[in-house]
Amino acid sequence: MSTHISKYLPRNTQKQGEREYTERQLSFLANLLKTGGDPKQAAELAGYSEGSYPQVIKALKQEMIDLASDVLAQSAPKAAFKLVEVMEAEHSIPQSNVKIQAAQTILDRIGLGKAERIDVNHKVDDSNQGSLFILPAKTPVTVDDAEYAVSKD
């Protein structure tokens, strides 16, 4: 197994936490990375029978999510450098808008997106002296007997 792929796989090849993996499951995860994320092809390469990959996905769902998260996290520095490269380029870069969007998406997904901030300020001037108006608690209104008329306007 290449070191490029093994950096994404569970640290101990037999265990991650309390979970034990079969050789076929570990092979599936490694092949998932080799195939660029194609679960059907990864299952076939790992030796699973045709059509059984949905069960493999269900069994390894969390591991697949963890792998995807690790791939994005490892790509984050490259995404950040790509943003800076496009920003500082003195010449036109082909497909720079697409590259910027891809880099921003990666950074957003790992939590490095722009922060949403709301600034709430209450300014007090001399006319209102910082007055605060408190409304009374709402009480239910009960109507015992009422008449109404329908207007034909």
N, C-alpha and C positions, 0 to 999 in steps of 0.2 A: 504494500500500500504506500503511495507516495506521501511525502511529508506535507505537501500542499493540501491534500485531502484529509490526512489524519489529524490536522490541527482542529478540524471541525467535529470530529467524532468524540464519543465519550472517552474520558481520560483513561480509565481502566477498561481494557477491551472486553472484560467479562461483566463489569458492574459499573453502574452510575448510581450512586446512592445505594438503595436497597434493590434496585431492579437488576435482574440478570438477563443477559441477552444471549440468544443463540448465535452461532457463527453465521447463519443465514440472515438473521436480523442485522448484524453488524455489516455483513456484505451488502445488504440492501441499502443501509445508510451510506456506506462508502460509494456504492454505485449511483445513488441518488445525486451525489455531488459530481461524480464523473460524467453523468448524463445531463448535467445542467438542470437538474430538478425534475426529470421525467420519471414519475413513479412507476409507470407501466414497464418502461425499459429497464429501470433499476431492479424491479422484481424479477423480470426474466433473467437478467444477468446474475442475480443472486440465487437462481435455481428454483424460484417459486413457479408453480404451475400457472398456465395461462388463465387469466380471469380471477386469480386469487389476490391480485394486488389491492383491491378495496379492503380486504380483511387485514392485510399488512399495514396499510395506511391507518386503519382504525387502531390497530395494536401499537403503532409507533407514532401516533399523532403528535404527542407532546415532544418527542425527540425530533420530529420533523420541524416543528415550530422553533425549537431551540436551535436547530441547524440553520434555519432561515435567519433567525435573529443574529447568530454568530457571523453568518456571511455578511449581513448588513453592517454589523459592528466593525468587522475587519475591513469593509470597504469605505467606512466613514472617513479615514484620513485621505484616501484617494479622492473622495468626493469633495472634501474641503479644499484640497490642493487644486482640483479642477476649477472650482469656483474662483479661486484667486488667480489661476492662470488665465481664465477667460476675462476676468476683470482687468488684469494688467497687460493683456495682449495689445500690441500696437498695430497689429494687422488683423484682418478678418479671419475668424476661425470657422471652418465649415460646420454647420449644424450646432452652433454654439447655444442657441436657445434650447434645443433638445438636451444637450449635455448639462446645461444649467438646471433645467427642470429635473433631470435624473439625479443630479447631485443634491439638489434641494430635497427631493423626495427621500433619498437615503438618509440625509441628516435629520429630516423631520421624523422619520420612522424610528430612529434610535434616540430621539429626545433632544436633538440639538437644533430644532427649528426655532423660528423667531418666537419670542415670548409674548404672550398676550398680556397686556397690562392695562388696568383701568385705574385712572387717577381720580379720586373723589376728593374734592376740596369744597369746604363751606367757607365762603368769605363773609366776614362780618364788617358792615360799614356802620357809620354813626346813626343812620336812620332807623335801623331795626335792632341795634344793640345785641344782636345774637339771640333774639327771641326765639323761643321754641313753643309751638302750639301743639297741645296734646288733645286728641279727640277722645271723647268718652267711649267706653266699650259699647259694642253694638248689642242691642237687645232685640229679641224677636218681636214682630208685630203680629198680633192675632186679630183677625176680623171675624166677629161673631155673626153679624147680620148686615148685609149690604145690598143696595140696589144699584143697578147700573143701567145706562141707556146707550144705545148704539146710534151713532151719528151717521147720517146718510150724505155727508158732504162729499 
